[in-house]
Amino acid sequence: MKSISTSHHHAAHPGLTGRDLGFWRGRWFSLKAAIIGAGHVVRTQPNAWIELGALAVVATAAWAFQVAAVEWAILAVCIFGVLSLEAINTSVEAVIDLVSPHYHPLAKIAKDAAAGALVFAVIGSLVVAAAVFIPRMMALF
């Protein structure tokens, strides 16, 4: 078995990035890796399950209330923005756990700030949902 020097253990290693595969095969490699990453988030993160549940509720409500195309677009940006930040938060947590397996105040700040980004996105999404759905719900009464 060939030993691997430490110079081969960095993110730019072609075998880890697909850069050694040529342009199109490299893009396919990257897409597959991204889908695997998204699947990991959906399978392992309970908050992602809640966010997917919210997606189902919002999509059902948007369909029922026949929201305009631009409102669909804004709702989609909010929902997929939150899911994207969930994935980033998961990756930040994994990297912090790798480099700092024991408690460190800077590790806590990094994890808390990544989670805080989600809080901002969720609050913004709730404001958008309120703007889109509250007037329609009020019109029912």
matplotlib code that plots the C-alpha trace (Angstrom):
import matplotlib.pyplot as plt

x = [0.0, 1.4, 1.7, 0.2, 2.2, 0.6, 0.9, -1.8, -4.3, -5.7, -8.9, -7.2, -6.2, -7.5, -9.0, -11.1, -12.3, -12.7, -10.2, -8.3, -11.3, -11.6, -14.2, -17.5, -16.6, -15.4, -18.7, -20.6, -18.3, -19.1, -22.9, -22.9, -20.9, -23.4, -26.4, -24.8, -24.2, -27.8, -29.0, -26.8, -28.4, -31.9, -31.2, -29.4, -30.6, -33.9, -34.2, -34.0, -37.1, -38.9, -37.8, -39.1, -42.3, -42.6, -41.9, -44.8, -47.2, -46.1, -46.4, -49.8, -51.0, -49.5, -51.3, -54.6, -54.4, -53.2, -50.3, -48.7, -45.6, -43.4, -44.7, -43.9, -40.4, -39.9, -41.3, -39.0, -35.9, -36.8, -37.3, -34.3, -32.2, -33.1, -32.3, -29.0, -28.0, -28.9, -26.4, -23.8, -24.5, -24.1, -20.8, -19.5, -20.4, -18.6, -15.4, -15.4, -15.9, -13.0, -10.5, -11.6, -13.0, -12.8, -14.6, -13.0, -14.7, -13.9, -15.4, -18.6, -18.6, -18.3, -21.1, -23.4, -22.8, -23.6, -26.8, -27.5, -27.4, -30.3, -32.2, -31.9, -33.1, -36.0, -37.1, -36.9, -38.9, -41.6, -41.9, -42.3, -44.8, -46.8, -46.8, -48.0, -50.5, -52.0, -53.9, -55.3, -56.3, -57.9, -60.0, -61.5, -63.2]
y = [0.0, 3.4, 5.8, 9.2, 12.2, 15.1, 17.2, 15.1, 15.7, 19.0, 20.1, 20.8, 17.1, 16.2, 12.9, 14.7, 17.5, 15.8, 18.2, 15.3, 14.1, 16.8, 19.5, 17.6, 14.5, 16.9, 18.7, 15.4, 14.4, 17.7, 17.3, 13.8, 15.0, 17.9, 15.5, 13.2, 16.2, 17.3, 13.8, 13.7, 16.9, 15.7, 12.2, 13.4, 16.8, 17.0, 20.7, 19.9, 17.6, 20.6, 22.8, 20.2, 20.1, 23.8, 23.6, 21.2, 23.4, 26.6, 25.0, 23.6, 27.0, 28.8, 26.4, 26.7, 30.5, 30.7, 33.0, 34.9, 33.6, 36.2, 35.2, 31.6, 32.7, 34.7, 31.8, 29.4, 31.6, 31.8, 28.0, 26.9, 29.6, 28.2, 24.6, 25.9, 27.5, 24.2, 22.5, 25.1, 24.9, 21.1, 21.5, 24.1, 21.8, 18.9, 20.9, 22.3, 18.8, 17.6, 20.4, 21.0, 17.7, 19.2, 22.3, 25.6, 29.0, 29.8, 26.6, 27.5, 30.9, 29.4, 26.9, 29.4, 32.0, 29.4, 28.5, 32.2, 32.6, 30.1, 32.2, 35.3, 33.3, 31.8, 35.2, 36.6, 33.7, 34.1, 37.8, 36.8, 34.1, 36.6, 39.2, 36.6, 34.6, 36.9, 39.1, 36.0, 34.4, 37.6, 37.8, 34.4, 35.9]
z = [0.0, -1.0, 1.9, 1.6, 2.5, 4.4, 1.3, -0.2, 2.6, 1.6, -0.1, -3.4, -3.9, -7.4, -6.2, -3.7, -6.0, -9.4, -10.9, -12.4, -14.4, -17.1, -17.3, -17.9, -15.8, -13.1, -13.1, -12.9, -10.0, -8.2, -8.8, -7.4, -4.4, -3.9, -4.1, -1.6, 0.7, 0.4, 1.1, 4.2, 5.5, 4.8, 6.4, 9.5, 10.5, 12.4, 11.6, 7.9, 8.5, 10.0, 7.1, 4.6, 6.5, 6.3, 2.5, 2.2, 4.2, 2.3, -1.1, -0.2, 1.0, -2.0, -4.3, -2.4, -2.3, -6.0, -5.2, -8.1, -9.8, -8.2, -4.7, -5.5, -6.5, -3.3, -1.1, -2.9, -2.4, 1.3, 1.8, -0.2, 1.4, 4.8, 3.6, 2.1, 5.4, 7.1, 4.9, 5.6, 9.3, 9.2, 7.3, 9.8, 12.7, 11.1, 10.4, 13.9, 15.4, 13.2, 14.1, 17.7, 19.2, 22.7, 23.9, 22.8, 23.0, 19.4, 18.3, 20.2, 18.5, 15.0, 15.7, 17.3, 14.5, 11.8, 13.6, 14.0, 10.3, 10.1, 12.7, 10.5, 7.4, 9.3, 10.7, 7.2, 5.8, 8.4, 7.5, 3.8, 4.7, 6.8, 4.0, 1.4, 3.5, 6.3, 3.9, 2.1, 5.4, 6.6, 3.4, 4.3, 7.4]

ax = plt.figure().add_subplot(projection="3d")
ax.plot(x, y, z, "-o")
ax.set_aspect("equal")
plt.show()
